Amino acid sequence: MASPAPPDVAPAAPARARRRRTDLLVTGIALVVAVWVTSGLWIDPNGRAIKVNSSDQALFEWLLSYGARAITHGENPFFTHLIGFPDGANLAVNTSITVYAVLFAPLTFLVCAPVTFLVILTLNLVATAYAWFWLLSRHLVRSPLAAATGALFIAFAPSMVSHANAHLNWTAGWLVPIVVWRVIRLRDGRWLRDGLLLGVLVAVAFSIAAEGLFFIALALFVFLGVWSLSRTTRAEARAALPGVLRGLGVTAVVAGALLSYPIWMHFLGPQRFHGTGFDARVHSEDVAGYFAFPQRSLAGVLGLDTSLAPNETEENSFFGLPLVLLAIAAFWYLWRVAAPGRRATLRALGVTALVFAVLSWGPAVKIFKNYTDVPLPYALLNPLPVFNAALPQRLALVVTPIVGLLLALLVDARPRGRVWPAAFAVALVPLLPVNLLTVAREPIPAFVTSGAWTSVVPPGGVLATVPFTLDTVADGQRWQAYAWTHGQGEFHLVSGFYLGPGGPDGRGRIGPVPRYMDGMLYEVARTGVVPPIGPAEQAQARADLAYWQVDAVVLADRIHGAKWPVQHDALLMATRQLLGQGERIDDAWVWRIK
């Protein structure tokens, strides 16, 4: 007979078993909700696309396939000439998601990039819920219900569901609690080990969501600064400071070593740019957006949503008035019952939420889509490096975890009275997420899937799609990804959906600076109007093709327009007037360039 377990171990075993069951339950709930949110894509990952953001979906699919190709072919993961030929594209200043591309490369090659994209998107939501549940249940609250409430809210908050419209970087919310946890652990005294771990984590986070990592660092700076200056915690902060600084020093060395090349590429490499081409006033959070309901929510499908965000992927606050009131009430109640040390934490949370809410409003007040000249603090930050490459409205993403923390702390405090459960229901039920809208996506043409393209483009040659590949017509990069992952070889694209130089005032722009031919065909695709084309235009087109070193120009029968229907007949007419009749190969018109 086995000897009985020691007295101090026996009680711990059931507790661990209960904890594992709770972990599995929360993870299972998160998985069900995540699959529900993305269910429109699971029906047919290759044939469906996210309706409001199929362009970003195509970009991330291409990045996943390129990253897989880079590690199998020994290519530079941060720069390529395969798009934007002949100048190339600096992927370090784009969202290259290198870690995801490497980890999921076997799946990309085994199945396809659209499936890899969908798997990562779904797992991002699940991992965000579990990571926050783990942090809350192990370190911040006692009640599993409290931890689950906060974690599930954060993972499926309006901002997360909004960014689930194809943003693999911003849905990687699991990075936040892990980074926060590792930073807090720096005060434990094991500064060498903890600094090393944090340095590796920073490198991983940079490769997945560099802008998000910047926001995490800013939020921690504000929170820890306010917490450390509180009278009741000042001595504790002073005692921990030497170890924390040593740990941060190790973090800087490790992260700097791992990120030295991508950071150099980002700031000093070829095809770099400084600042974004997006207007900070347009891409700032509407003040009223904090009180509005999001589109992909129960309230939204009932008609209570608004159009206060610049687009459906950027509803970064949109808590609804009931939740804003509940969060304020939660803060008030927790403050009343808190000990002095807990009040220091609440004060830091409140100040951080307020600071980032105000910063998210951008350089000037915008309310109900009315732009004003009332200046705001972000106007001072906007010209600064790094800030000038970020969108101020996304700073509102910092507020979501703070609201989730307040909800968890309130549930854990178990306030008496029937009003609190009713307040939770009124605040959270309208925000229950609904599935993302999807749309049928035009299939990759048989001209590509059959490998017929290799008969008109030599290995490593240059292909130009009609219209030229950009964010609104990203099919060319889908063709490239298919060719790579199916062992057909490679071709270069003269354009592409990526951020590069050439924008106003030295800032970035989407795709290369257009020449006559690609600019004209883009307008024909959008408007259906064919401008006069004579010998001068034909000569300019030939000069453009010679500059790009194009081997073939291809117009597929079916083209996916991300924002508007592509005018195919007008494109065929314009291309024929420029280049001649062309030849028919499978389901595409092809012009061989000599």
C-alpha positions as CSV (number, residue, x, y, z in Angstrom):
1,M,0.0,0.0,0.0
2,A,1.3,3.4,-0.9
3,S,2.1,5.7,2.0
4,P,-0.3,8.6,2.5
5,A,0.6,12.0,1.1
6,P,2.2,14.4,3.6
7,P,-0.3,16.6,5.3
8,D,0.9,19.8,3.6
9,V,0.6,18.2,0.1
10,A,-2.8,16.5,0.4
11,P,-4.9,19.6,0.6
12,A,-3.0,21.2,-2.3
13,A,-3.8,18.4,-4.8
14,P,-7.6,19.0,-4.9
15,A,-7.0,22.7,-5.2
16,R,-4.7,22.1,-8.1
17,A,-7.3,19.9,-9.7
18,R,-10.0,22.5,-9.2
19,R,-7.7,25.1,-10.7
20,R,-7.0,23.0,-13.8
21,R,-10.7,22.4,-14.3
22,T,-11.4,26.1,-14.0
23,D,-8.6,26.9,-16.4
24,L,-10.1,24.4,-18.9
25,L,-13.6,25.8,-18.4
26,V,-12.5,29.4,-19.1
27,T,-10.4,28.3,-22.1
28,G,-13.3,26.3,-23.4
29,I,-15.7,29.3,-23.1
30,A,-13.1,31.5,-24.8
31,L,-12.6,28.9,-27.7
32,V,-16.4,28.7,-28.3
33,V,-16.8,32.5,-28.4
34,A,-13.6,32.9,-30.6
35,V,-14.9,30.3,-33.1
36,W,-18.3,32.1,-33.0
37,V,-16.7,35.5,-33.8
38,T,-14.7,34.0,-36.7
39,S,-17.3,31.5,-37.8
40,G,-17.9,33.2,-41.2
41,L,-14.3,32.3,-42.2
42,W,-14.3,28.8,-40.8
43,I,-17.1,27.9,-43.3
44,D,-14.6,28.2,-46.1
45,P,-11.1,29.7,-45.2
46,N,-10.0,29.9,-48.8
47,G,-13.2,31.2,-50.3
48,R,-14.3,33.7,-47.7
49,A,-12.8,37.0,-46.6
50,I,-13.5,39.5,-43.8
51,K,-15.9,41.9,-45.5
52,V,-14.7,45.2,-44.1
53,N,-11.0,44.4,-44.3
54,S,-10.2,41.8,-46.9
55,S,-7.2,43.8,-47.9
56,D,-5.4,43.4,-44.5
57,Q,-6.4,39.8,-44.5
58,A,-4.6,39.3,-47.9
59,L,-1.6,41.2,-46.5
60,F,-1.2,39.1,-43.4
61,E,-1.7,35.9,-45.5
62,W,1.1,37.1,-47.7
63,L,3.3,37.9,-44.7
64,L,2.8,34.5,-43.3
65,S,3.7,32.8,-46.6
66,Y,6.7,35.1,-47.1
67,G,8.0,34.5,-43.6
68,A,7.7,30.7,-44.2
69,R,9.5,31.1,-47.4
70,A,12.2,33.2,-45.9
71,I,13.2,30.6,-43.3
72,T,13.2,27.7,-45.9
73,H,15.1,29.7,-48.6
74,G,17.4,31.6,-46.3
75,E,16.0,35.0,-47.3
76,N,15.9,38.2,-45.4
77,P,12.7,38.3,-43.4
78,F,12.8,42.1,-43.1
79,F,13.4,43.1,-46.7
80,T,12.3,41.8,-50.0
81,H,12.3,42.7,-53.7
82,L,9.4,40.3,-54.4
83,I,6.9,43.2,-54.0
84,G,7.5,46.8,-55.1
85,F,10.0,45.7,-57.7
86,P,12.6,47.0,-58.4
87,D,12.9,49.1,-55.2
88,G,11.6,46.4,-52.9
89,A,9.8,46.7,-49.5
90,N,11.1,47.2,-46.0
91,L,9.1,44.7,-44.0
92,A,10.6,45.9,-40.7
93,V,8.6,49.1,-40.9
94,N,5.5,47.0,-41.8
95,T,3.8,44.5,-39.5
96,S,6.0,41.5,-40.5
97,I,4.7,39.2,-37.7
98,T,7.9,37.2,-38.0
99,V,7.4,35.0,-35.0
100,Y,4.0,33.9,-36.1
101,A,5.3,33.2,-39.7
102,V,8.1,31.0,-38.3
103,L,6.1,29.1,-35.7
104,F,3.2,28.4,-38.1
105,A,5.4,27.8,-41.3
106,P,4.6,24.0,-41.2
107,L,0.9,24.7,-41.3
108,T,1.3,27.3,-44.1
109,F,3.2,24.8,-46.3
110,L,1.0,21.8,-45.3
111,V,-2.4,23.6,-45.9
112,C,-2.3,27.2,-47.0
113,A,-1.8,30.7,-45.7
114,P,-5.6,31.5,-45.4
115,V,-6.0,28.6,-42.9
116,T,-2.9,29.7,-41.0
117,F,-4.3,33.3,-40.8
118,L,-7.6,32.0,-39.4
119,V,-6.0,29.7,-36.9
120,I,-3.8,32.5,-35.5
121,L,-6.7,34.9,-35.4
122,T,-8.8,32.5,-33.5
123,L,-6.0,31.4,-31.1
124,N,-5.2,35.1,-30.4
125,L,-8.6,35.6,-28.9
126,V,-8.4,32.4,-26.9
127,A,-4.9,33.1,-25.7
128,T,-5.8,36.6,-24.7
129,A,-8.6,35.3,-22.5
130,Y,-6.5,32.6,-20.9
131,A,-3.5,34.9,-20.3
132,W,-5.6,37.5,-18.5
133,F,-7.4,34.8,-16.5
134,W,-4.1,33.4,-15.4
135,L,-2.7,36.7,-14.3
136,L,-5.9,37.7,-12.5
137,S,-6.5,34.4,-10.8
138,R,-2.9,33.8,-9.7
139,H,-1.9,37.3,-8.7
140,L,-4.7,39.8,-8.5
141,V,-8.1,38.4,-7.3
142,R,-9.2,35.4,-5.2
143,S,-12.4,34.5,-7.0
144,P,-12.3,32.4,-10.2
145,L,-15.5,34.1,-11.3
146,A,-13.9,37.5,-10.9
147,A,-10.9,36.5,-12.9
148,A,-13.1,35.0,-15.6
149,T,-15.3,38.1,-15.8
150,G,-12.3,40.4,-16.3
151,A,-10.5,38.1,-18.7
152,L,-13.4,37.3,-21.0
153,F,-14.4,40.9,-21.1
154,I,-10.9,42.0,-22.1
155,A,-10.6,39.2,-24.7
156,F,-13.9,40.0,-26.4
157,A,-14.3,43.6,-25.6
158,P,-15.5,45.9,-28.5
159,S,-12.0,46.9,-29.4
160,M,-10.8,43.2,-29.7
161,V,-13.7,42.2,-31.8
162,S,-13.2,45.2,-34.0
163,H,-9.6,44.4,-34.5
164,A,-10.5,40.8,-35.2
165,N,-11.4,42.2,-38.6
166,A,-8.0,40.8,-39.9
167,H,-5.5,42.4,-37.5
168,L,-3.3,39.6,-36.3
169,N,-1.1,42.1,-34.5
170,W,-3.7,43.9,-32.4
171,T,-5.6,40.7,-31.5
172,A,-2.4,39.4,-29.9
173,G,-3.7,40.8,-26.6
174,W,-2.1,37.9,-24.7
175,L,1.2,39.8,-24.9
176,V,-0.1,42.4,-22.5
177,P,-0.6,40.4,-19.3
178,I,2.6,38.4,-19.9
179,V,4.7,41.6,-20.3
180,V,3.0,43.2,-17.3
181,W,3.7,40.1,-15.2
182,R,7.3,39.9,-16.1
183,V,7.9,43.6,-15.5
184,I,6.3,43.3,-12.0
185,R,8.5,40.3,-11.3
186,L,11.6,42.4,-11.7
187,R,11.1,43.6,-8.1
188,D,11.6,40.1,-6.7
189,G,15.4,40.4,-6.7
190,R,16.3,37.9,-9.4
191,W,17.1,40.7,-11.8
192,L,19.4,38.7,-14.1
193,R,17.0,35.8,-14.8
194,D,13.9,38.1,-14.9
195,G,15.7,40.6,-17.1
196,L,16.8,37.9,-19.5
197,L,13.2,36.5,-19.8
198,L,11.7,40.0,-20.2
199,G,14.3,40.8,-22.9
200,V,13.3,37.7,-25.0
201,L,9.6,38.5,-24.4
202,V,10.2,42.1,-25.7
203,A,11.8,40.8,-28.8
204,V,8.9,38.4,-29.5
205,A,6.3,41.2,-28.8
206,F,8.2,43.6,-31.1
207,S,8.1,41.1,-34.0
208,I,4.3,40.6,-33.6
209,A,3.0,44.1,-32.6
210,A,5.7,46.7,-32.3
211,E,3.1,49.5,-31.9
212,G,1.3,47.5,-29.2
213,L,4.6,47.0,-27.4
214,F,5.2,50.8,-27.4
215,F,1.7,51.3,-25.9
216,I,2.4,48.7,-23.2
217,A,5.7,50.5,-22.3
218,L,3.9,53.9,-22.1
219,A,1.1,52.5,-20.0
220,L,3.5,50.8,-17.5
221,F,5.5,54.0,-17.3
222,V,2.4,56.0,-16.3
223,F,1.0,53.4,-14.0
224,L,4.2,52.6,-12.1
225,G,5.1,56.3,-12.0
226,V,1.8,57.2,-10.3
227,W,2.0,54.1,-8.0
228,S,5.5,54.8,-7.0
229,L,4.8,58.4,-6.0
230,S,1.9,57.5,-3.8
231,R,2.6,58.1,-0.1
232,T,1.7,54.6,1.0
233,T,3.9,52.8,-1.6
234,R,6.8,55.2,-1.9
235,A,9.1,53.3,0.4
236,E,8.3,50.0,-1.3
237,A,9.0,51.5,-4.7
238,R,12.3,53.0,-3.5
239,A,13.4,49.6,-2.1
240,A,12.6,47.8,-5.3
241,L,14.1,50.4,-7.6
242,P,17.7,49.2,-7.7
243,G,16.7,45.6,-8.7
244,V,14.2,46.8,-11.2
245,L,16.8,49.1,-12.9
246,R,19.3,46.3,-13.1
247,G,16.6,44.0,-14.5
248,L,15.7,46.6,-17.1
249,G,19.3,47.0,-18.0
250,V,19.6,43.3,-18.7
251,T,16.3,43.5,-20.7
252,A,17.7,46.3,-22.8
253,V,20.9,44.4,-23.6
254,V,19.1,41.1,-24.5
255,A,16.3,42.8,-26.5
256,G,18.8,45.1,-28.1
257,A,20.9,42.2,-29.2
258,L,18.0,40.2,-30.6
259,L,16.4,43.3,-32.3
260,S,19.5,45.2,-33.4
261,Y,19.1,44.3,-37.1
262,P,15.2,44.8,-37.4
263,I,15.5,48.1,-35.4
264,W,18.3,49.2,-37.8
265,M,16.1,48.2,-40.7
266,H,13.2,50.1,-39.2
267,F,15.0,53.4,-38.7
268,L,17.9,53.3,-41.1
269,G,17.3,50.6,-43.6
270,P,16.4,50.9,-47.3
271,Q,12.8,52.0,-48.2
272,R,12.3,53.3,-44.7
273,F,10.1,56.2,-43.9
274,H,9.4,58.3,-40.9
275,G,5.8,58.9,-39.8
276,T,2.6,57.5,-41.2
277,G,0.6,58.8,-44.1
278,F,-2.6,58.6,-42.0
279,D,-4.0,61.9,-40.7
280,A,-3.9,62.0,-36.9
281,R,-7.0,64.1,-36.7
282,V,-9.0,61.6,-38.7
283,H,-7.5,58.6,-36.8
284,S,-8.3,59.9,-33.4
285,E,-11.0,58.6,-31.1
286,D,-14.2,60.5,-31.1
287,V,-15.0,61.6,-27.6
288,A,-18.5,60.3,-28.0
289,G,-17.1,56.9,-29.1
290,Y,-16.4,55.9,-25.5
291,F,-20.2,56.0,-24.9
292,A,-21.3,54.4,-28.1
293,F,-22.1,50.8,-28.9
294,P,-19.9,48.8,-31.4
295,Q,-21.2,47.5,-34.7
296,R,-20.4,43.8,-34.1
297,S,-22.3,43.5,-30.8
298,L,-25.8,42.6,-29.8
299,A,-26.6,46.3,-29.4
300,G,-25.1,46.8,-32.9
301,V,-27.2,44.3,-34.7
302,L,-30.3,45.7,-32.9
303,G,-29.5,49.1,-34.6
304,L,-27.9,50.9,-31.6
305,D,-24.5,51.1,-33.2
306,T,-22.9,54.3,-34.6
307,S,-20.4,55.2,-37.3
308,L,-18.2,57.3,-35.1
309,A,-15.0,55.3,-35.9
310,P,-13.1,56.0,-39.1
311,N,-13.7,52.4,-40.1
312,E,-15.1,49.2,-38.7
313,T,-11.7,47.9,-37.6
314,E,-10.9,50.9,-35.3
315,E,-13.7,50.9,-32.7
316,N,-11.1,51.1,-30.0
317,S,-13.3,52.2,-27.1
318,F,-17.1,51.9,-27.8
319,F,-17.9,50.7,-24.3
320,G,-21.5,52.0,-24.3
321,L,-22.8,54.4,-21.7
322,P,-23.9,51.7,-19.2
323,L,-20.5,50.2,-19.0
324,V,-18.8,53.6,-18.6
325,L,-21.1,54.3,-15.7
326,L,-20.5,50.8,-14.2
327,A,-16.7,51.3,-14.4
328,I,-17.0,54.7,-12.6
329,A,-19.3,53.2,-10.0
330,A,-16.8,50.2,-9.6
331,F,-14.0,52.6,-9.1
332,W,-16.0,54.6,-6.5
333,Y,-17.0,51.5,-4.5
334,L,-13.5,49.9,-4.6
335,W,-12.0,53.2,-3.4
336,R,-14.4,53.4,-0.5
337,V,-13.6,49.9,0.8
338,A,-9.9,49.8,-0.1
339,A,-7.0,49.9,2.3
340,P,-4.4,52.6,1.7
341,G,-2.1,50.3,-0.3
342,R,-4.9,49.2,-2.6
343,R,-5.9,52.8,-3.1
344,A,-2.5,53.5,-4.5
345,T,-3.1,50.8,-7.1
346,L,-6.6,52.2,-7.9
347,R,-5.2,55.7,-8.2
348,A,-2.6,54.5,-10.7
349,L,-5.2,52.6,-12.7
350,G,-7.5,55.6,-12.8
351,V,-4.8,58.1,-13.8
352,T,-3.6,55.7,-16.5
353,A,-7.1,55.2,-17.9
354,L,-7.7,59.0,-18.0
355,V,-4.3,59.8,-19.5
356,F,-4.7,57.3,-22.4
357,A,-8.4,58.3,-23.0
358,V,-7.4,61.9,-23.4
359,L,-4.4,61.0,-25.6
360,S,-6.6,58.8,-27.8
361,W,-8.6,61.9,-28.7
362,G,-5.7,63.0,-30.8
363,P,-4.4,66.5,-31.4
364,A,-7.8,68.2,-31.2
365,V,-11.2,67.5,-29.9
366,K,-13.5,65.5,-32.2
367,I,-17.1,64.8,-31.0
368,F,-19.9,63.2,-32.9
369,K,-17.6,63.5,-36.0
370,N,-17.4,67.3,-35.6
371,Y,-13.8,68.4,-35.8
372,T,-12.9,71.3,-33.5
373,D,-9.8,73.5,-33.0
374,V,-9.7,72.7,-29.2
375,P,-6.1,71.5,-28.7
376,L,-5.2,68.4,-26.8
377,P,-1.9,67.1,-25.3
378,Y,-1.4,64.7,-28.2
379,A,-0.6,67.7,-30.4
380,L,2.7,68.0,-28.6
381,L,3.5,64.3,-29.0
382,N,2.5,63.9,-32.6
383,P,5.7,65.3,-34.2
384,L,8.0,63.1,-32.0
385,P,9.6,60.0,-33.4
386,V,7.6,56.8,-32.9
387,F,4.5,58.8,-32.0
388,N,4.4,60.1,-35.5
389,A,4.1,56.5,-36.8
390,A,1.3,55.6,-34.4
391,L,-2.4,56.2,-34.6
392,P,-3.7,58.1,-31.6
393,Q,-7.1,56.4,-31.6
394,R,-5.4,53.1,-30.7
395,L,-4.2,54.5,-27.4
396,A,-7.8,53.8,-26.3
397,L,-6.8,50.1,-26.3
398,V,-5.0,50.7,-23.0
399,V,-8.3,51.6,-21.4
400,T,-10.0,48.3,-22.1
401,P,-7.8,46.1,-19.8
402,I,-8.2,48.7,-17.0
403,V,-12.0,48.5,-17.3
404,G,-11.7,44.7,-17.2
405,L,-9.5,44.9,-14.1
406,L,-12.1,47.1,-12.4
407,L,-14.8,44.6,-13.2
408,A,-12.7,41.7,-11.8
409,L,-11.9,43.6,-8.7
410,L,-15.5,44.6,-8.2
411,V,-16.7,41.0,-8.5
412,D,-14.0,39.8,-6.1
413,A,-15.0,42.4,-3.6
414,R,-18.6,40.9,-3.5
415,P,-20.5,44.1,-2.9
416,R,-23.9,43.6,-1.3
417,G,-27.2,44.5,-2.9
418,R,-29.1,43.4,-6.0
419,V,-28.2,46.5,-8.0
420,W,-24.8,45.2,-8.9
421,P,-25.8,42.1,-10.8
422,A,-28.4,44.1,-12.7
423,A,-25.8,46.8,-13.5
424,F,-23.5,44.1,-14.9
425,A,-26.3,42.7,-17.1
426,V,-27.3,46.1,-18.4
427,A,-23.7,47.0,-19.1
428,L,-22.3,43.8,-20.6
429,V,-25.2,42.1,-22.4
430,P,-25.5,44.8,-25.1
431,L,-21.7,44.2,-25.8
432,L,-22.0,40.5,-26.4
433,P,-20.0,39.9,-29.6
434,V,-21.6,38.7,-32.8
435,N,-19.7,37.0,-35.6
436,L,-17.7,39.1,-38.1
437,L,-19.2,39.8,-41.5
438,T,-17.6,37.9,-44.3
439,V,-17.9,37.9,-48.1
440,A,-17.1,35.5,-50.9
441,R,-13.6,36.1,-52.2
442,E,-12.7,35.5,-55.9
443,P,-10.7,32.3,-56.3
444,I,-7.1,32.3,-57.4
445,P,-7.3,31.9,-61.2
446,A,-6.5,28.7,-62.9
447,F,-3.7,30.6,-64.7
448,V,-1.9,30.5,-61.4
449,T,-3.1,27.3,-59.8
450,S,-2.3,25.3,-62.9
451,G,1.2,26.8,-63.1
452,A,0.5,28.3,-66.5
453,W,2.1,31.5,-65.4
454,T,5.5,29.9,-65.6
455,S,5.1,29.8,-69.4
456,V,5.1,33.6,-69.7
457,V,7.3,34.6,-66.7
458,P,10.8,33.1,-66.3
459,P,12.0,32.0,-62.9
460,G,12.4,35.1,-60.8
461,G,10.8,37.2,-63.5
462,V,8.4,40.1,-63.1
463,L,4.6,40.0,-63.4
464,A,2.2,42.9,-63.4
465,T,-1.4,42.4,-62.5
466,V,-4.2,44.5,-63.9
467,P,-5.0,46.5,-61.9
468,F,-1.6,46.7,-60.2
469,T,-1.6,45.1,-56.8
470,L,-2.4,47.5,-53.9
471,D,-4.5,47.4,-50.7
472,T,-7.8,47.7,-52.5
473,V,-6.9,45.1,-55.1
474,A,-4.5,42.7,-53.3
475,D,-5.0,39.6,-55.5
476,G,-1.4,39.6,-56.8
477,Q,0.0,38.9,-53.4
478,R,-2.4,36.0,-53.0
479,W,-1.2,34.6,-56.3
480,Q,2.4,34.9,-55.1
481,A,1.6,33.2,-51.8
482,Y,-0.1,30.3,-53.7
483,A,2.9,29.9,-56.0
484,W,5.4,29.7,-53.2
485,T,3.5,27.4,-50.9
486,H,2.7,25.0,-53.8
487,G,6.3,24.7,-55.0
488,Q,5.7,26.5,-58.4
489,G,8.5,29.0,-57.9
490,E,8.4,32.8,-57.6
491,F,7.7,35.9,-59.5
492,H,8.2,39.5,-58.6
493,L,5.4,42.1,-58.4
494,V,5.9,45.6,-59.5
495,S,3.6,47.0,-56.9
496,G,2.0,45.6,-53.7
497,F,0.2,46.2,-50.5
498,Y,2.8,47.5,-48.1
499,L,3.9,50.7,-46.5
500,G,6.8,52.5,-48.1
501,P,8.3,55.9,-48.7
502,G,6.9,58.6,-50.9
503,G,4.1,60.1,-48.8
504,P,3.6,63.8,-48.1
505,D,6.4,65.5,-46.1
506,G,8.6,62.4,-46.3
507,R,6.0,60.2,-44.5
508,G,4.9,56.7,-45.6
509,R,2.4,55.7,-48.2
510,I,0.7,52.5,-49.3
511,G,2.6,50.9,-52.2
512,P,5.2,52.6,-54.4
513,V,4.8,56.0,-55.9
514,P,2.6,55.4,-58.9
515,R,3.8,56.0,-62.5
516,Y,1.5,56.7,-65.5
517,M,0.5,53.1,-66.3
518,D,-0.4,51.8,-62.8
519,G,-2.0,55.0,-61.8
520,M,-4.2,55.2,-64.9
521,L,-5.3,51.5,-64.7
522,Y,-6.1,51.9,-61.0
523,E,-8.5,54.8,-61.8
524,V,-10.1,52.7,-64.7
525,A,-10.6,49.8,-62.2
526,R,-12.3,52.1,-59.8
527,T,-14.4,54.3,-62.0
528,G,-14.8,52.3,-65.3
529,V,-13.8,55.4,-67.3
530,V,-11.2,54.8,-70.0
531,P,-9.2,58.0,-70.7
532,P,-8.0,58.9,-74.2
533,I,-5.1,56.6,-75.1
534,G,-2.8,57.4,-78.1
535,P,0.8,57.0,-79.2
536,A,2.1,59.2,-76.4
537,E,0.3,57.1,-73.7
538,Q,1.4,53.9,-75.3
539,A,5.0,55.1,-75.3
540,Q,4.8,56.0,-71.6
541,A,3.3,52.6,-70.8
542,R,6.2,50.9,-72.6
543,A,8.7,53.1,-70.7
544,D,7.0,52.2,-67.4
545,L,7.2,48.5,-68.2
546,A,10.8,48.8,-69.1
547,Y,11.5,50.5,-65.8
548,W,9.8,47.7,-63.9
549,Q,11.4,45.0,-66.1
550,V,8.1,43.4,-66.6
551,D,7.9,40.0,-68.4
552,A,4.1,39.7,-68.5
553,V,1.0,41.7,-67.8
554,V,-2.0,39.7,-66.6
555,L,-5.7,40.5,-66.2
556,A,-7.7,37.7,-64.5
557,D,-11.4,37.1,-65.3
558,R,-12.4,37.6,-61.6
559,I,-10.8,40.3,-59.4
560,H,-11.5,40.9,-55.8
561,G,-12.0,44.5,-54.9
562,A,-11.7,45.2,-51.2
563,K,-13.5,48.5,-51.2
564,W,-15.4,48.7,-54.5
565,P,-16.3,46.4,-57.5
566,V,-13.5,46.2,-60.1
567,Q,-14.6,47.4,-63.6
568,H,-13.2,44.5,-65.5
569,D,-14.5,45.3,-69.0
570,A,-13.1,48.8,-68.8
571,L,-9.7,47.4,-67.7
572,L,-9.6,45.0,-70.6
573,M,-10.4,47.8,-73.0
574,A,-7.7,50.2,-71.6
575,T,-5.0,47.5,-71.5
576,R,-5.7,46.5,-75.1
577,Q,-5.4,50.1,-76.2
578,L,-2.1,50.3,-74.4
579,L,-0.6,46.9,-75.2
580,G,-2.6,45.3,-78.0
581,Q,-5.1,42.4,-78.2
582,G,-3.3,40.0,-75.8
583,E,-3.7,36.3,-75.6
584,R,-6.0,34.0,-73.7
585,I,-4.4,31.5,-71.2
586,D,-6.9,29.6,-69.0
587,D,-9.0,32.2,-67.3
588,A,-6.8,35.3,-67.8
589,W,-5.7,37.7,-70.5
590,V,-2.0,37.9,-70.9
591,W,0.3,40.3,-72.6
592,R,3.9,39.1,-73.1
593,I,6.3,42.0,-72.8
594,K,9.4,41.7,-75.1
